[in-house]
Amino acid sequence: MLQNDVVTQRTLRVMLVDDHSGFRAAVQSLLALDDQFTVIASTDSAEAALEIISVAVHDHEAPPDLVVMDVNMAGMNGMVGAARMVAEHPGVKVVLCSTAPLSQLPPLPRHNDITFVSKDSIDPDALREWVSRQRV
């Protein structure tokens, strides 16, 4: 968007959901290198993520624009969590991730706001591009 002849881009508010704190820390560090991302929350379960978003919405705060969520977690797995998240909070985009290839995982929830990225391929440019395509 152009504003006073300066290109401005909206910062993407991100939530990280993974039961491995090291992975959450690594992604947070990666996204911190790009000023178009702000990690607003980090948690170890889909249940906690849904609660955090529900409380934020209840308190009239903006939910995250993007949730990066592990597929395989104890309790509610990422597939179920992602499906509930986009159903309960329209506009939230979810990137499911795993070390396992997509071919070895159950089918992704069928929704335009959910996609899959291998954990070793998470890249700020790819995340930004996918979110941009979803907003069109």
N, C-alpha and C positions, 0 to 999 in steps of 0.2 A: 504494500500500500504506500502511496506517495503522500507525504505530509511536509509542506514547506520545502519541496525539492529534496527531501531527505528520505531515503528508503527506510521504513520502519517495519519491524516484524514482531509479532506478538510472541511473548515468552510462553512456552508450553509448560504447564504445571503437571508434574509427573509424580506418580506413586509407584514405589517398588514393592513387589510382593514375592518373597522367596523364603523358604525355610533355611536357607544357608546365608548367614550374615555376611560371609566373605564375598559371595556373589553380589549381594545388595550393595556392599561397600564399593566393590569394583565398578559396578554400573553407575553408582552415584559419583564416583571420582571421574569416570569417563564423561558423564553428562555435565559435570562442573566445568569442564574445559570448554564448553559451548554455552555462550551467554543466552542462547535461545531456549534453554531448559532450566527449570527450577524444580528440584526434588522437594516436594512439600510433605511427603510422608513415606515411611518405610516400615514394613511389617512382615511377620513371618507366616501369615496364614490368610487364606481367602476370606474366612469368617471375620477376622479382624479388619481386613480391608473394606469389606462391605459395611461394617459398623462405623469405621472412620468416615466413610463417604456419607452414610446416612446421618451421622451427627453433624457433619459439616453442612449438608443441605438443610437439615432442621434448624441450624443456627444461621441460616441465610448466607453461608459462605459458599464460594464456588467449589465444585468438586474438581478432581484432577481432570485435565484434558486427556491424559494418557496414563494407562496403567500397564506396567511391564510385570507380567506374572508368570511364575513357574507353573508348569503343567502338573508335575508330580510333587504333591505336598500331602502331609498327613491331614486327616479330617477331610474337609471339602477340597477336592482337587481343583486345579486351575481351570479345567474345562467347565465344570459346574459353576465355579466362581465367576468366570467370564460371562457365561450365559446369564446368570442372575444379575451381574453388574450392568450389562447393557440393557436388560429388560427393566430394571428398577431405576436406572439413571441414564436416560437417553442423552446422547451426546458424548458420553465417556467412551473413549477408544481403548481397546485392550490388545496388547501384543503378548501372546502366549509364547513362552520359550522353554526349551529343554535341551539337555545334552544329547538326548535320543533324536534320531532323525524322524521327521514327520511321518514317514512310512511305517514306523514302529509304534506310533501313538494311536489312541482311539481317534475317530473322526472329530475334527474341530467343530464347535458349535457353528451352525450356518447363520452368520450374521455379518453384514457389511462392516461393522465396527470391531470385528475380531479378526486377527491375523496371527500367523506363526512366524517366528524367527528363531533360528538355532542360537543357542547361548553364545557360541563362538563367533556369531555374525552380527551381534548387536552393535550398531553403529549410529551415532547421532544423525548423520545425513540420511540414512535409510529410514529411521524413525520419523524424522521431520517430513520427508517426502511422502511416506504412507499417510500420515495424519493430514497433510495438505490435500492429498487426493480424496480423502474421506470427506473433507469439508466442502468440496465442490458440489 
